Amino acid sequence: MSFPIVKALRSEFYCAPASEFTQSAAFVFFRFFLSFVAFTLWVVLWKKPGKLLLKISKKEFFMGAAIGIVGGMGLLFQGDGLAFTDTSTSAFLTQMTCILVPLITFLRGRRRLSGLFNLALLIGFTGIYLISGLELSQLRLGRGEAETLIAAVFFTAQILLLESKRWGHLVTTGSTWVMFLFFALVNLPFFNWSHFCIGASPNASVGVLLFFSGVLVVFCSLLPYALMNLWQAKISGTEATFIYSLEAIFTIGFNFIWIPILFQLGGYQLELEVPSLKFSVGALFLILANVFLFAESYLRAKKGVWKI
C-alpha cells in the first residue's frame, strides 16, 4: 500500500530544492517518528493502572535498536537508490534478500537445504526476475544499483535478527517501541532542517497530506512492522523473504485503489500500471514458490513420516 503514497508524498517536506538522499531521509524520519508517537499513545492507552509504561530490559533495548538501525538504513538507501535507477532494477536488486538469507543460513550450517527447498528458491528467484521486468542487458552497477544492494544487505540483516534463536525471543512490545524510535533517529542526521516544511508543493492541502500520512503510519508502518516482529520468529528467514517478496503483487492491486484517490484528492500525476504477461507469469511463479516453501516446512515438521 505504501509504494504509490510514498511516491506521491516524498517531495512534500522541503520548501527549497534538496537532494534525493536528503528527501529520502526526511520522509523516513517523518513517517517513523509519527509511528513512534502513535505506538507510544497505544501503549499509554492500553497499559494497566499502576503498571509501568514499558518495562524494557537492556537486551530488549539493544535488540530494538539493532532492528531499527539496520531497517532504517535499508529504507534510506533504498529510497535514494530509486532516484538513480529504474524501478524494475530496484525491485529486482532489493529482492536479493531471497538469495542472501538462505545462502547465509546454509553457510552457517544451521540447516540442510532439501531438494524441495532448492526448487522453491529457483522458482521464486525466477518469479522475482520476471516481476521486476528487468532485462539482463540493462543491468549495470551505478550509484542507484550500489545503494539498492546496500539496502538489500541491511534488510537481510533485519530478517536474520528476527529469525535468530538468540535474539528472537527479545522482540517484545518494548523492543518494538525502541525499533520505531531508531527507525526515525538513524535518518535524523541526513536531512536539512533549515528547509524542512510540510506541504511544499501546491498539489494538496495540509489536511490531505495528514490523511495520507495517517494511512502510511497506521497501515504501512505500525501494523506491518509490529506484526512482523510478533510472527516472523515463528518461521525461517528464507520463508519470510519469499513471503515479503509478494509485496510486488500486492502493490499492483493497491495501485488501482490508491492512485485514483491520490489523483482526486491531491492532484498527483501517477501512472496506473497494468500487469503485463511477464509480470503475471512471475507472480504465479512467486506464489508457487511460497506453496513449495510451506509444503517443505510441513514435511520437515513431519520428518518422522516423510522424507524429501
Protein Blocks (a to p, Z undefined) as FASTA:
>chain_A
ZZmmmmmmmmmmcfbdcdfklmmmmmmmmmmmmmmmmmmmmmmmmpcehiafbdcdfklm
mmmmmmmmmmmmmmmmmmmmmmmccfklmmmmmmmmmmmmmmmmmmnopaccdfklmmmm
mmmmmmmmmmnopafklpccdfklmmmmmmmmmmmmmmmmmmpmklmmmmcfklmmmmmm
mmmmmmmmmpcfklgcehkbfkbcfklmmmmmmmmmmmmmmmmmmmmmmmmmmpcfklmm
mmmmmmmmmmmmmmmmmmmmmmmmnopacddddddfklmmmmmmmmmmmmmmmmmmmmmm
mmmmpcZZ
